[in-house]
Amino acid sequence: MSSVFTIKRGDTGPALEVTLRDATGAAVDISGNLGVQFQMKERQHKDNDRVDLVVDAAATVVDAPGGIVKYVWTSSDTDEIGEYVAEWVVTAADGSERTFPTPGFTTVRVVGDIE
């Protein structure tokens, strides 16, 4: 399941807050994990080359048993208008990683403002 989040260029709010869910749609308890990383890259690069991550930063756990996490933007995260795909990587205490959403991605749209 994928969702769409829209933010204006250069904005740092609102934060992107989601509930991590498994393939059945149930919220995933992430208690006891080492951390959550938010990753975002351009949906499609104009040259079809490998696209580097635009954001690769720690996310905040809001409610571990409920699987709720958030990412607080910096202005450089949203300085380019475009469509991006994002995901959340949870690192377990044993070092294994699990990526959300499963399946799909979160779509982030950075739109322009009035000029």
N, C-alpha and C positions, 0 to 999 in steps of 0.2 A: 504494500500500500504506500503510495507516495502522497505528499502534500505540497502545497505551494505557499511560500512566504514572500511577501513583497515589501521592499524597503526603498526609500529614496536615496539617491546618490549622496554620499557623505554623512548620512545619518548614522547614529550609534544606538538608536532606540526605535522601537522596542527591542528587547532581547528576543532571541529565537528560543522558545521554550516548547519542548515536545515530551510526549510519553513514549518511551521505548517499548515496542510491542513485538511479540513473536509472530510467526507466520499465521497463527490462528486469530491474531488480534488482541490477545491477552497481554496486559502490562507485564513487563519483566522486572522481577526484583533484582536490583543490582547492588544490594547490601554486600559488604565485604570485598568489593572489587577495589583494585588499586587506583583506578581513575577512568575518566572518559575524555576522549579526544574528539574535537569537532574538525572535520575536514571538508573543504569546498574547493571545486575547480570549475573552470568554464565548461558549459555543456558541450560546446563544439568549437574547436579552434579553427580559425579561417584557413590554416595551411594543412589541417588534418595531421599535424605533428603531435608528438606526445605533449600533453598539457600538464604543466606543473601545478601543484596545489596553490591556490590563492590564499587559503587559510589552513593552517595546521596548528591548532592551539587547544589548550586545556579548556574543557567545559566545566560547568558547575553542576553538582548533583543537588537538586532541590528536594527530592523525596526519593531516597534509595528504594524502600519497599514498593513504592508506586511506580518506579522506573522513570521519574520525571527529571529531566536535565535541561540546562539552558546554556546558551552561548551569548555573551555580551560583546557586541560589535566594537571594533575600533574604526576610526574614520577611514583608514587605509583599506579595510576589508570591503568597503562599499564605495570606493572612489571610481570604479569603472562601471558604466551602465552595461547591462547584459543579463544573460540567463546562465545560472550556475546549477550544478548538482552538488549535494552535500550528504554526508553521512556521519554517523557517530560510532566511534570505535571504543568498546569497553574492554579494559584489560583486567582479567581476573587475577586473583591472588597467586595462582599457579603460573602466571605469565601468558596464558592463552588469551586470544582476542576474539571478540564477537562483534560483528558490524550490524548496525541498524540504519534505516528500516530494512526489514526483511520481508518480502523482496522490495526492490525499487530503491529510490533515492528521495531526498527532500529537494524540491526545486526552490531555488532562491532567485527572485527577480529583483534586480537593482534598476530602478527607473529614474529618469531625469526629473528635475523640478522646473518650475516656471523660470524662464530666463528673461 
